[in-house]
Amino acid sequence: MATDRQLLGEFGEQRVVQECVCPHCKRNKTLARLPNNFKCADVICDFCGYLAQVKAARVRNIETIPNTVLGAAWRPQQDRMASAIYFPLFLVLMGAGRTDYSIFYLSADLQEPSMFQFINSFAGNVGSRTLRALSTPVTGSLAGSINPICTSTDAWSQ
């Protein structure tokens, strides 16, 4: 049985696939979910091969990006950062009532190592990464980063 966290991640991936165009080729309905536990990517464009991560978080205000977002396995991310490889990121924020959500996008070229930090997991896992600076990108404007690229008020149903 899936955990609440896994269901939230699945919800985020489904929203991106159903509602967002590929940022690379600009085609609609070409993003597809990758298998669970695919390292460092969650969706792929089945036209151009574009890869991206999807992170989802529950928040009180879907228009405000949280200061931190819990990430994924640290080792694969660290290895890619050492080679200056970053994947673009879709951030799906779900409102407290599970009826409203927003989708934000962070391009790979705006990411740098200082945005990520290793944290020890209290659950005994090896560790995870936390994205610390979505709300204050290194390049570009804060105003441009806080406007969602996709929004909806559709109810989330399981």
N, C-alpha and C positions, 0 to 999 in steps of 0.2 A: 504494500500500500504506500502511495506517495505521501511525503511529508507536506506540511503547509508551505515550506520554503520551496520544495520541488514544484508544487502546484502553482506558486507565484511565478517561478521561472518559466514554466510552461505557458502560463497566461501571457507573460511578456513576449515570449517568442511568437506565440500565435497572433498577438496584436500587430507585431512588426511585420510578419509575413502577410497578414491580411490587409494591412492598411498603408504600408509604406512602399514607395517606389525604390528601386535600386539606386543608391546614391551615385554609382559609377555610370551605368548605361541609361539611367532614367526610365527604364521600362517598368510598367506596372504589373503586379502579380507574378514577378519572376523570382522573388525571394522564397526560399524553402528552408525548413528546419533541418539541421544536421542531426545525426544520431546523438543520443545522450552520451555525455562524457567525451565528446570530440574535443581535443585539446585546443583551447584558446579561441574557438569560434563556435557560434551557435546557429548562424544562418549563412546561406550561400545563394548567390544569384545563379539560377540555372541557365541563364543566357550568357553572361560574361565571366562567371566564376568569382565574382566579388565575395569576399568573406567578411563577416562582422560578428562582434560579440553582442549579446543582449543581456542586460542586467535589469532586474526588477526590484522595486522596493515599495513597501507600504508607507505612506506618508499622510500627514494631516492636510497639507496643501499641495495639490498636484501642479501648481504653478511655481513652486519653489524647490530648487534642486537641493537635496540634503548635502551637508558638508562631507559626509563619507558614505560610500556604498560598498558593502561587502562583496568581495570578488570571488575568484576561483583559486585553483591550486597555484601555489607560489612558484614552485620549481619550473614548470613550463613557461610561466610568464617571465621569470627572471632570466631564463636562458634566451628567450626572444629579445628582451630588453638589452641584454649584453651584445646582441647582434643588431641593435637598432631596428627591430621589427615590432611594429605595433599594429593591432587590429582596430578598425573603427568600432565605435561603441554606440549602440542604441540603449537609452536608459528609459525604462517604462516605470512611471510612478503611478501607483494605484491609491486612490483615496480610501479613507477609513471605512466607508460604507460599501466598498467594492463595486460601486456603480460608475464612478468617474475615474478617468486615467488620462495621462498625457505621455507623449513620447518625445524624448530629446535625442539629439545626435551629436556625437563628438568625433570629429575626423581624426584619423591616425596621425596626421601631420601636426596636430595640436598637442599630442601627448609627449611626455618626457619622463624619465625615471623618477623625478622628484614627486610626481603625482601618485606614485604607488608606494605603499609601505607594507612590510611584512608584519603580521600580527600572529601571536600564538593563539591557537584555538582552545577555548576552555573545554571543548568536547574531546580533546585528546588527539585531534588530527594533526598532521604534519604542519599545517599552516594554511593560511589563505592570504589573498592580497586585498588591500583596500584601496579604492580609488579615492584620493583625498581632495582633488581640486577641480571637479567638474564645474562647480559654480564660479570659479575664477580661473579661466583658461590662461595659459601662458601667452598665447597669441590671440589676437582678435579682441572683441569687446565683450564685456559681461552682458550688456543688453542683448547682443546677438546670440549669446549662449543660453539665455533663459527663455527664449520664445520656442515653444514646442513646434516640431515640424509636422506632427500629427496629433490631433486631439479627438476625443470622443466621450460621450456620456452614456454609451451603451452599458447595460448591466452585465456583470460578469456572472455567468452561470456555469455550474459544474454538472 
